[in-house]
Amino acid sequence: MSKQRHFGKTSLFAAFLMGILIVLLVVMILHELGVKDPFKFFTQYWQESPPQQQATTTETFLHEEEVVVLEDEEKTILPVEKVLFEYGRIIESCGPFHEGTCVRARSGPGTEYPVMLQLRNEMVLKIGGKVERDGMTWYKIVFDEWLRYPERVQGDWYVAAEYVEVLLDEGDKTSWEDGATTTKKRIVVDRGEQKLYAYDGEELFMETDISTGLELTPTPRGSFTIFKKTPSRYMQGPLPNLVDQQYYDLPGVPWNLYFTEGGAVIHGAYWHNSFGRPYSHGCVNLAPEKARELYNWAELGTPVLVRD
């Protein structure tokens, strides 16, 4: 009887050691997959994730390195490498009315892939990674912002790097994250003159032609404050609750300064050159090069006066 008890205790101890070894092995595997805190991972995974989402969560960790599968006979797999910047400006492309030769966004990293969109000069797009193939670099474009009509974005977008100017920009900035700012800078939008004036104290920094809202979609009058900046925005219409129900779809709208909660923005416009007369759906349009200059100059908290 004592031998049986001793054997039972030995078996339990061996099982205990085996369990510890298995746990350590799983922790080592998760660490290799990039999970910094495996115990926190298991806690969140089992306690917080619904059953139907557990496979997706595991899949994310198992496929942390993104790849693209080429449509060749060998089904070549290439990594989508991470980049040290987030945004790129389209250069050496066509003008606002597609005059000239346009840079093409394609569904894969190669000229044999279908064209997704003709990209115009001065568009600013967010870059999610790059693919090296046959001596060329292709940037993968991502749209990870909120979209009013997400169904309009179909498939992946890749752009040849030679047509992209890399922008070292921090991305979205908001006053509720960065805190209140005090500045002597101010912006005046004159709807009657179709002009924008930017002042630093009493010194005029910029005077430029603009396009404010049309009759059915006027730019709101009043005193406002810039509370958000972002170098790129995907703008879509029609907007709800507006008389004007015109369709528009404009990825990569550059150099955005938000000054109303209703979505009024001072930004660059790459799709027209009618500055000096009303044209927009309520925003304040500038020539892209002027919009970039104003964007880099303006601070969060800068007052904006819209007058007639």
PAZA-186073 format. One record per residue: x, y, z of N, C-alpha, C in turn; residue in one letter. Coordinates in steps of 0.001 Angstrom, whole numbers, padded with zeros to 6 digits, always signed. Layout:
N
XYZXYZXYZa
...
***
This chain:
308
+000839-001212+000000+000000+000000+000000+000870+001258+000000m
+001964+001273+000817+002836+002450+000883+003539+002683-000441s
+003906+001568-001164+004539+001705-002464+003582+002354-003467k
+002290+001972-003395+001292+002550-004296+001139+004039-004025q
+001126+004414-002719+001007+005835-002388+002219+006604-002902r
+003436+005995-002721+004655+006653-003179+004622+006824-004699h
+004150+005775-005390+004069+005839-006850+003065+006915-007285f
+001952+007026-006535+000945+008040-006858+001490+009439-006689g
+002233+009656-005589+002839+010979-005362+003852+011302-006442k
+004642+010295-006849+005646+010501-007906+004983+010866-009221t
+003876+010199-009541+003157+010480-010788+002594+011894-010786s
+002043+012309-009634+001504+013661-009541+002603+014699-009700l
+003767+014428-009090+004879+015368-009187+005392+015460-010628f
+005445+014298-011284+005888+014286-012686+004901+015042-013575a
+003610+014859-013305+002588+015580-014084+002693+017085-013851a
+002980+017448-012599+003137+018868-012258+004313+019473-013015f
+005449+018755-013019+006621+019243-013753+006337+019339-015246l
+005631+018356-015788+005284+018364-017210+004406+019564-017550m
+003470+019884-016638+002604+021050-016860+003403+022345-016895g
+004369+022473-015970+005217+023666-015934+006021+023787-017224i
+006581+022667-017690+007358+022675-018932+006505+023095-020124l
+005260+022610-020182+004364+022964-021280+004056+024460-021258i
+003779+024983-020059+003493+026414-019927+004686+027245-020383v
+005890+026863-019927+007099+027589-020323+007315+027535-021822l
+007036+026376-022427+007190+026226-023876+006227+027139-024624l
+004956+027191-024166+003957+028063-024806+004362+029529-024666v
+004857+029909-023477+005301+031295-023252+006436+031652-024189v
+007396+030724-024374+008524+030973-025277+008043+031140-026712m
+007079+030321-027132+006543+030417-028500+005845+031748-028698i
+005007+032155-027749+004303+033437-027855+005285+034596-027873l
+006365+034489-027083+007375+035552-027068+008019+035686-028442h
+008305+034545-029082+008893+034581-030423+007933+035202-031434e
+006633+035073-031198+005624+035644-032107+005362+037108-031812l
+006044+037680-030828+005915+039110-030558+004976+039466-029427g
+004466+038462-028692+003576+038735-027560+004451+039057-026348v
+004462+040344-025941+005353+040777-024875+004900+040298-023501k
+003581+040185-023276+003053+039761-021983+002109+038591-022211d
+002614+037348-022290+001779+036184-022600+000661+035960-021591p
+000926+036231-020300-000090+035974-019282-001261+036949-019437f
-000943+038220-019749-001994+039210-020025-002756+038822-021282k
-002024+038307-022273-002656+037863-023519-003691+036783-023256f
-003320+035743-022454-004253+034657-022167-005456+035141-021384f
-005198+036053-020399-006308+036574-019599-007321+037305-020464t
-006829+038215-021305-007736+038971-022182-008388+038055-023201q
-007612+037106-023713-008111+036222-024770-009304+035396-024308y
-009193+034798-023110-010258+033915-022654-011379+034643-021935w
-011060+035745-021222-012078+036402-020410-012854+037461-021166q
-012214+038125-022153-012851+039269-022798-013299+038995-024215e
-012641+038084-024936-012947+037892-026348-014121+036946-026523s
-015121+037336-027328-016202+036421-027654-015645+035225-028415p
-016300+034052-028330-015792+032849-028999-015541+033057-030480p
-016446+033802-031176-016293+033962-032615-015119+034846-032985q
-014550+035584-031995-013436+036471-032299-012088+035879-031886q
-012103+034740-031202-010852+034192-030695-009937+033742-031818q
-010478+033152-032868-009659+032708-033987-009007+033898-034669a
-009757+035009-034798-009218+036212-035429-008074+036776-034606t
-008237+036808-033270-007193+037329-032407-005928+036505-032529t
-006068+035171-032477-004916+034299-032632-004271+034505-033989t
-005100+034649-035011-004609+034835-036370-003758+036087-036469e
-004139+037142-035744-003387+038392-035771-001966+038176-035254t
-001821+037444-034166-000503+037223-033609+000322+036282-034495f
-000317+035286-035097+000399+034329-035927+000850+034944-037237l
+000160+035997-037704+000482+036628-038985+000809+038103-038784h
+001691+038374-037817+002034+039761-037527+002765+040394-038695e
+003575+039626-039425+004274+040146-040593+003362+040029-041803e
+003006+041175-042383+002108+041198-043525+002860+040792-044783e
+002188+040061-045668+002792+039635-046927+001815+039888-048059v
+002346+039877-049293+001525+039960-050484+001882+038772-051362v
+000855+038107-051899+001047+036947-052775+000893+037413-054216v
+001952+037291-055001+001928+037753-056385+001100+036813-057249l
+000557+037365-058311-000280+036574-059226+000570+036014-060360e
+001663+035356-059990+002486+034694-061000+002327+033192-060859d
+003010+032447-061722+002860+030995-061707+003349+030386-060403e
+004392+030990-059822+004957+030433-058586+004203+030894-057335e
+003254+031850-057502+002562+032437-056342+003578+032950-055314k
+004499+033762-055799+005576+034292-054968+005018+035099-053795t
+005607+034892-052635+005202+035628-051437+006285+036645-051090i
+005891+037915-050995+006822+038985-050653+006365+039677-049377l
+007298+040046-048494+006903+040751-047273+006538+042205-047559p
+005550+042730-046813+005248+044162-046822+006016+044764-045653v
+007136+045410-045966+008024+045917-044926+007477+047199-044306e
+007738+047366-043020+007306+048574-042325+008161+049757-042761k
+007580+050954-042692+008293+052174-043062+008404+053094-041847v
+009350+054022-041895+009586+054925-040776+008799+056220-040885l
+007952+056328-041892+007120+057508-042102+005710+057042-042406f
+004762+057958-042389+003372+057548-042561+002699+058107-043805e
+003213+059197-044351+002496+059864-045433+003409+060127-046625y
+002767+060207-047799+003500+060516-049015+002675+061420-049914g
+003361+062312-050621+002728+063262-051541+002972+062808-052978r
+001914+062758-053779+002027+062333-055174+002672+063443-056000i
+003696+063077-056778+004421+064043-057604+004534+063509-059034i
+004902+064399-059956+005134+064045-061361+003930+063325-061951e
+002737+063807-061620+001509+063196-062120+000689+064229-062880s
-000577+063930-063106-001454+064796-063894-002029+065922-063039c
-002652+066911-063719-003202+068075-063061-004605+067849-062527g
-005262+068922-062074-006569+068799-061415-007661+068193-062288p
-007545+068339-063618-008575+067801-064520-008042+066600-065300f
-007069+065918-064694-006427+064731-065277-005681+065049-066572h
-005297+066322-066743-004493+066649-067903-003064+066157-067694e
-002489+065571-068741-001176+064963-068623-001284+063490-068274g
-000150+062899-067947-000102+061471-067607-000230+061300-066100t
-001220+060513-065683-001487+060331-064251-000710+059145-063686c
-000251+059300-062462+000285+058174-061703-000874+057237-061373v
-000601+055945-061466-001676+054971-061262-001487+054183-059968r
-002553+054117-059194-002575+053214-058045-003060+051865-058554a
-002313+050816-058244-002651+049475-058748-002999+048541-057594r
-003641+047441-057930-004103+046511-056902-002993+045632-056348s
-001816+045685-056958-000674+044924-056478+000621+045617-056842g
+001749+045119-056332+003043+045767-056559+003649+045407-057920p
+003064+045929-058990+003572+045653-060324+002691+046273-061384g
+003280+046581-062547+002508+047231-063622+001512+046295-064276t
+001609+044992-063993+000643+044055-064578-000679+044018-063820e
-000731+044668-062664-001949+044655-061861-002941+045719-062346y
-004239+045489-062144-005258+046459-062584-005108+047814-061911p
-005506+048854-062622-005471+050218-062084-006676+050430-061176v
-006426+050908-059959-007490+051184-059013-007957+052636-059110m
-007012+053559-059368-007360+054975-059453-006228+055728-060129l
-006607+056793-060879-005632+057731-061424-005356+058783-060354q
-004111+058859-059913-003743+059768-058830-003237+061093-059400l
-003725+062190-058822-003324+063504-059303-002245+064120-058416r
-001525+065081-058986-000499+065792-058229-001070+066367-056931n
-000272+066365-055897-000562+067004-054604-001479+066195-053692e
-001928+065019-054131-002641+064149-053191-001667+063715-052097m
-002151+063623-050863-001346+063123-049747-002018+061859-049215v
-001291+060762-049228-001853+059465-048871-001057+058827-047735l
-001745+058024-046939-001095+057336-045831-000458+056042-046328k
+000778+055810-045929+001542+054653-046386+001632+053624-045270i
+001205+052403-045585+001194+051351-044576+002382+050410-044637g
+003205+050505-045692+004352+049620-045830+004901+049695-047237g
+005941+048904-047505+006536+048903-048844+006895+047484-049261k
+006924+047274-050573+007278+045975-051144+008394+046205-052158v
+009466+045442-052028+010570+045491-052988+010386+044354-053980e
+010370+044730-055293+010164+043699-056305+010840+044093-057611r
+011687+043235-058117+012353+043431-059412+013036+044798-059492d
+013705+045187-058426+014445+046433-058427+013595+047676-058228g
+012299+047525-058002+011400+048653-057763+010824+048601-056361m
+010515+049777-055815+009847+049867-054517+008420+050329-054735t
+007488+049626-054115+006062+049969-054196+005559+050260-052798w
+004868+051388-052633+004271+051728-051352+002830+051223-051305y
+002484+050605-050183+001097+050181-049974+000331+051307-049289k
-000797+051710-049890-001622+052796-049362-002699+052206-048460i
-002934+052844-047329-003959+052364-046392-004946+053491-046085v
-006178+053086-045828-007224+054014-045401-007781+053487-044089f
-007132+053851-042979-007536+053343-041667-008341+054370-040883d
-008755+055438-041549-009588+056455-040913-011065+056080-041049e
-011937+056822-040345-013366+056609-040508-013801+057077-041892w
-014590+056232-042598-015084+056566-043927-016607+056560-043924l
-017197+057572-044562-018658+057637-044646-019195+056540-045560r
-018449+056248-046623-018861+055211-047575-017705+054230-047770y
-017459+053355-046787-016305+052452-046877-016394+051466-048030p
-017606+051200-048510-017763+050249-049609-017141+050746-050900e
-016825+052032-050975-016196+052569-052195-014728+052178-052312r
-014113+051772-051215-012707+051367-051241-012650+049856-051422v
-012235+049436-052596-012198+048015-052919-010761+047579-053173q
-010289+046578-052423-008973+046013-052665-007827+046876-052171g
-006622+046399-052445-005410+047095-052018-004972+048109-053069d
-004193+049108-052607-003619+050118-053492-002107+050093-053324w
-001390+050064-054455+000063+050172-054449+000487+051262-055431y
+001483+052057-055033+001991+053149-055863+003501+053036-055950v
+004044+053215-057165+005490+053187-057351+006138+054317-056561a
+007192+053991-055805+007813+054944-054888+008420+056146-055601a
+008788+055999-056877+009421+057109-057592+008458+058283-057788e
+007162+058053-057592+006170+059118-057755+005625+059611-056411y
+006355+059318-055339+005901+059695-053999+007004+060463-053279v
+006669+061647-052795+007574+062405-051926+007263+062032-050484e
+008244+061484-049798+008062+061066-048411+007887+062292-047522v
+006860+062250-046655+006574+063347-045732+006823+062882-044309l
+007688+063583-043605+007951+063262-042205+006974+064058-041353l
+005748+063569-041257+004681+064257-040536+004185+063384-039395d
+003831+064004-038291+003390+063275-037100+001982+062698-037242e
+001253+063141-038253-000112+062648-038409-001118+063502-037670g
-002239+062904-037285-003323+063640-036646-002869+064315-035355d
-003292+065570-035194-003084+066305-033945-004405+066920-033551k
-004731+066830-032264-005988+067400-031781-005733+068197-030521t
-006527+069241-030327-006338+070115-029172-006680+069404-027870s
-007602+068401-027903-007955+067726-026656-006870+066728-026244w
-005937+066412-027140-004800+065577-026763-003601+066428-026368e
-003377+067503-027098-002187+068317-026873-002399+069445-025869d
-003632+069670-025454-003918+070735-024501-004103+072075-025182g
-004599+073027-024431-004860+074353-024986-003550+075056-025321a
-003585+075852-026386-002403+076593-026778-002725+078088-026789t
-001737+078879-026499-001882+080329-026612-001020+080779-027767t
-001595+081537-028684-000874+081962-029861-001336+083342-030281t
-000442+084082-030903-000784+085375-031470-001215+085243-032933k
-001178+084033-033426-001555+083802-034819-003077+083802-034960k
-003568+084203-036127-005005+084168-036412-005215+084104-037917r
-006362+083549-038282-006719+083375-039697-008050+084063-039946i
-008120+084814-041027-009357+085486-041432-009763+084951-042798v
-010982+084447-042888-011550+083973-044161-012620+084968-044581v
-012417+085603-045721-013375+086605-046219-014161+086000-047376d
-015424+085683-047101-016261+085053-048126-016567+085997-049279r
-016696+087312-048984-016987+088278-050040-015817+088449-050991g
-014635+088565-050456-013434+088744-051275-012896+087425-051816e
-013318+086295-051218-012744+084975-051525-011220+085006-051299q
-010882+085504-050120-009485+085611-049722-009297+085031-048322k
-008095+084535-048084-007697+084122-046739-006498+084963-046332l
-006551+085474-045086-005453+086248-044516-004979+085530-043257y
-003668+085379-043120-003092+084777-041922-002142+085775-041288a
-002322+086028-039995-001538+087034-039284-000795+086393-038118y
+000402+086877-037878+001140+086569-036658+001282+087876-035902d
+000400+088094-034927+000276+089406-034316-000322+090356-035336g
+000362+091443-035624-000109+092382-036639+000588+092178-037982e
+001496+091217-038037+002253+090980-039267+001510+089990-040167e
+001333+090378-041427+000655+089520-042387+001593+088405-042842l
+001210+087166-042575+002004+086010-042989+001609+085539-044384f
+000303+085553-044677-000173+085034-045957-001440+085752-046392m
-001539+086017-047683-002780+086452-048324-002922+085623-049589e
-004031+084906-049740-004172+084012-050886-005630+083866-051292t
-005858+083576-052570-007203+083306-053079-007695+081962-052553d
-008994+081895-052316-009595+080675-051786-010907+080393-052521i
-011489+079239-052212-012843+078908-052654-013630+078461-051438s
-014650+079238-051063-015522+078845-049957-016756+078131-050528t
-017746+077877-049665-018897+077075-050062-019818+077759-051054g
-020457+076931-051862-021461+077409-052809-022728+077830-052063l
-023711+078330-052808-024920+078888-052186-025662+077870-051329e
-025758+076635-051802-026486+075610-051049-025652+074987-049924l
-024350+075196-049965-023461+074634-048932-022460+075700-048489t
-022938+076783-047876-022050+077894-047534-021089+077552-046395p
-019931+078178-046433-019002+078090-045311-019588+078869-044135t
-019680+078285-042949-020328+078966-041819-019588+080233-041404p
-020355+081280-041118-019780+082527-040603-019589+082424-039100r
-018651+083217-038577-018480+083279-037128-017031+083148-036715g
-016850+083029-035402-015510+082894-034813-015308+081453-034358s
-014202+080881-034750-013923+079466-034479-012469+079308-034038f
-012083+078066-033805-010716+077742-033403-010279+076459-034092t
-009049+076423-034534-008523+075182-035108-008309+074180-033985i
-009011+073052-034067-008925+072051-032999-008355+070722-033481f
-008131+070593-034792-007572+069342-035311-006779+069626-036577k
-005643+068911-036711-004824+068978-037920-004542+067556-038396k
-004631+067336-039695-004226+066049-040252-003740+066265-041675t
-002638+065637-042056-002084+065881-043396-002878+065244-044518p
-003772+064304-044193-004515+063607-045240-005901+063227-044740s
-006881+063366-045623-008255+062998-045272-008977+062506-046513r
-009731+061424-046367-010564+060893-047446-011948+061529-047297y
-012300+062416-048212-013583+063128-048138-014572+062538-049139m
-015789+062275-048638-016819+061637-049454-018157+062337-049297q
-018944+062289-050337-020289+062839-050316-021212+061972-051153g
-022535+062169-051026-023170+063312-050366-023180+063207-048836p
-023303+064385-048214-023403+064452-046768-024862+064438-046345l
-025193+063824-045220-026580+063786-044768-027068+065168-044341p
-028356+065375-044433-029015+066601-043943-028601+067862-044694n
-028075+067701-045921-027761+068852-046750-028660+068859-047979l
-029049+070050-048408-029871+070157-049613-029101+069632-050815v
-027819+069993-050884-026965+069552-051981-026572+068090-051743d
-027036+067190-052594-026734+065771-052462-025787+065304-053573q
-024807+066136-053890-023852+065811-054942-022890+064721-054495q
-022637+063775-055401-021681+062698-055148-020265+063233-055323y
-019382+062898-054395-017959+063135-054598-017168+062122-053791y
-015972+061824-054266-015128+060812-053636-013680+061251-053825d
-013065+061765-052763-011768+062434-052867-010792+061878-051831l
-010055+060831-052191-009019+060344-051265-007823+061286-051260p
-007116+061305-050164-005862+062049-050099-005995+063548-050126g
-007092+064101-049560-007226+065559-049475-006129+066078-048537v
-005299+067037-049009-004110+067391-048235-004281+068576-047292p
-003533+068534-046191-003277+069673-045307-004555+070256-044699w
-005158+069476-043813-006474+069790-043250-006389+070464-041887n
-007059+071616-041781-007200+072344-040516-008690+072421-040182l
-009122+071663-039175-010541+071621-038799-010868+072786-037873y
-011968+073495-038204-012346+074614-037335-013803+074597-036903f
-014632+073631-037350-015980+073455-036796-016244+071974-036576t
-017065+071673-035578-017446+070287-035297-018293+069708-036423e
-018907+070580-037221-019719+070122-038349-018915+069695-039549g
-017609+069815-039479-016759+069310-040552-016211+070356-041490g
-016333+071649-041157-015735+072686-041990-014219+072675-041789a
-013497+072652-042901-012048+072457-042871-011385+073426-043852v
-010245+073956-043473-009368+074655-044411-008396+073607-044955i
-008374+073417-046268-007525+072354-046825-007137+072658-048268h
-006164+071913-048751-005762+072006-050145-006760+071297-051045g
-006859+071751-052297-007759+071131-053277-006958+070814-054535a
-006808+069521-054824-006044+069098-055999-006927+068867-057220y
-008255+069000-057063-009196+068639-058120-009777+069845-058871w
-009371+071055-058511-009821+072232-059266-008817+073360-059071h
-008954+074402-059883-008090+075583-059763-008916+076859-059831n
-010148+076784-059292-011086+077911-059346-010974+078808-058115s
-009781+078964-057598-009584+079780-056397-009838+081250-056735f
-010588+081897-055834-011017+083264-056080-012515+083371-056271g
-013205+082221-056268-014674+082216-056351-015205+080989-055607r
-016473+081025-055145-017041+079883-054407-017021+078603-055248p
-016751+077496-054576-016669+076230-055317-016990+075013-054448y
-016809+075123-053123-016767+073943-052260-018133+073562-051694s
-018129+072482-050890-019323+072016-050177-019363+072559-048753h
-018625+073641-048499-018632+074269-047183-017255+074467-046596g
-016270+073750-047130-014897+073917-046656-014269+075148-047298c
-013055+075448-046859-012273+076535-047429-011140+075908-048230v
-011222+075994-049568-010217+075395-050454-009080+076363-050741n
-007856+075864-050672-006658+076612-051050-005898+075828-052104l
-005057+076524-052868-004096+075827-053712-003230+074950-052805a
-002916+073710-053221-002210+072784-052328-000914+073315-051740p
-000123+074052-052543+001143+074546-052008+000914+075594-050922e
-000152+076402-051053-000493+077386-050022-001071+076688-048787k
-001858+075653-049017-002431+074906-047898-001333+074248-047054a
-000308+073725-047717+000802+073102-046996+001551+074129-046156r
+001782+075306-046729+002472+076371-046018+001674+076824-044795e
+000355+076970-044980-000505+077384-043868-000582+076305-042801l
-000674+075046-043220-000754+073908-042299+000466+073860-041387y
+001647+074034-041964+002880+073986-041165+003018+075187-040238n
+002393+076297-040614+002477+077533-039815+001456+077561-038677w
+000243+077110-038947-000861+077235-037987-000691+076261-036822a
-001081+076717-035656-001026+075903-034448-002438+075506-034030e
-002540+074415-033280-003820+074106-032644-004177+075257-031718l
-005437+075674-031765-005862+076793-030957-005844+078110-031712g
-005374+078112-032967-005358+079346-033754-006794+079805-034046t
-007148+081057-033719-008500+081539-034009-008743+081678-035519p
-009983+081386-035916-010403+081525-037313-011665+082383-037338v
-011614+083488-038059-012773+084360-038243-013252+084239-039681l
-014510+083837-039852-015126+083778-041190-016128+084916-041288v
-015884+085797-042239-016721+086989-042389-017117+087186-043843r
-018066+088113-044057-018452+088484-045419-017715+089747-045840d
***
